[in-house]
Amino acid sequence: MKLSVFKALLKEMETISFQLPNGQLVPAHFHVTEVGSVSKNFIDCGGTIRHEKMVNFQLWEANDYDHRLHSEKLISIIELSENKLGLTDEEIEVEYQGETIGKYGLEVEGNKFLLTSLTTDCLAKDKCGIPAEKIKVSLSSLSSQKSSCCTPGSGCC
């Protein structure tokens, strides 16, 4: 989700709620401890230089059960970050502490934000020699394609 979309959605929400991929909600007393711009410059395994830029939010929870982050406050933090850090309208990546720091994508469903699982991938499959995935076909679907020329007892074989 891009930053502009997130901000527009926040303006329509009374409360902010994040749901982890396992369905568990981030406790309502979470804090957004960081809003930032992250740039990643790297070379993939095929030797291509790549650049990624994203907006990063870090969610954190403490024993401050009376604290609730409201939409207006988060919007003001984002706008301050846009002004001071030069944030641009990039995809958002969210960090949240589980057993280790997890990184998540962001989507929306109804009145809550969904933290979506991210995966790794080879960006140079054509240079690594990794074969393209073969299309899996069910054998039962092949047998349903009956030919009119050769049926049992027809004498064609």
N, C-alpha and C positions, 0 to 999 in steps of 0.2 A: 504494500500500500504506500502510495506517495504521501509526502508530508501535507500537501494541500488538501488531499482527500481526508486525511486524519483530522486536520483542523476543522474542516467543514462539518464532519460528523460530530466532533466534540461540541460544536456550537448548538447542536440539536439534542444533546444528552444532558440529563440532570445529574446522573451519577456515572462514574467511570468504572468499568468492570473488565477484567482480563481473564480469559480462560486458557488453561494449559492444554496441550494436545491430548492428555489423558482425561479431560473433562473437568478436572479440579479447577476451582476458581482461585486466583491470586487473592489472598486475604484483603478485605476492603480497606484496611488501614495501611496499604502499601504507600511508599513514597517514590517519586521519580527523582532519583539522586543525580542523574546525569542526562543532559540532552546535548548531543554533540554531532560533529561531522567526522566521519571516518573515511580515510582514503587508503586504498590498498593498491600497491604497485607490485606486480609479480611477473614471473616468467613461467608459463605452463610447461608441461613435460615435452611439448613439441618445439619449444624455443620461442614461442610468441610472447612478446611483452604485452601485458594487459594492465588495465587500470579500472578500478571500481571505486565508486564514491557512494556513501549512504549516510543517512541520518541514523543516529544511535540513541536509543532510550535505555536507561538502566532502571529497572524496578527493584525495589528493596523493601523489606518489611522489618519492623522492629516491634518492641513491646508497647508501642504508642497506639493503643487501641482506640483512643479518642480522635485520632487524626484521620481525616478523610480528605483526599485530594479532590477538589471540585474542578469541573471543566474550565471555568474562567481562569483559575490559577494556573492550570497546565497550559492553557493557551498563552497566558502572559509569559510563562517560562520559555515556551517555544518562540514567541515573538522576540524576546530578549536575546535568545540564541541566534535567531535570524539576523538581528541587528549587530550583535557583538561578534559572532563567529562567521557571519556570512553564509548561514545555512541556505542551501538551495533546495528546490523541490525534487528530492531524491527519494528512493525507496527507504522504508524504515526497517531497521533491524532492532529487535528488543533483546536485552540481556536480563536474565532472571536467575537468581541463585537457587539451584536444586542441590544435588550432591556435589556438583561443581557448577560453574557459571554456564548456563545454557544460552544459546543464541537462537532466536526465533524470527520467523517472518510474521507478518501481521495482516489479518483479514478482519472483516466485520460480519457478524450474524445477529440480526435483530438489534438489541440494545447492548451488546457486549462485543469486545474485541477478542479475536481468537489468536492466540500465539500458535503459529504453525511450525511444524518441524522443518528444518532445513537439512539438505543432504549434500554430500560431496559428489563430484563428478569429474571425469577426465574431460578437459576442454580441447584436447588434441587427439581424439580417437583416430582420425585419419592418418596422423603421423606416428601413432604408437603401434599401429597394426591390430588394434582391437576390432574384432569383427562386429558388424552390425547385428543387432538382435534378430534372430530368425522369428518369423511369424509362426505362432503356435496354432495348429489346427486340430480340432477334435476329430478323432477317427470316426466317431459316430456320425458326424456331419458329412463325412465323405461317403459313407454307405447309404445315405439318404438320397444321393444323386443317382437315381436309377437310369440306366440306359435302356432304350426301347429295343436295341438290336441284340442284346445278349442277356437273356433271363434264364433261370434254371428250367431245363426241359425244352428250350427253344431249338436246340440242335446247332447253335452257332459255334460251340467249342468242341 
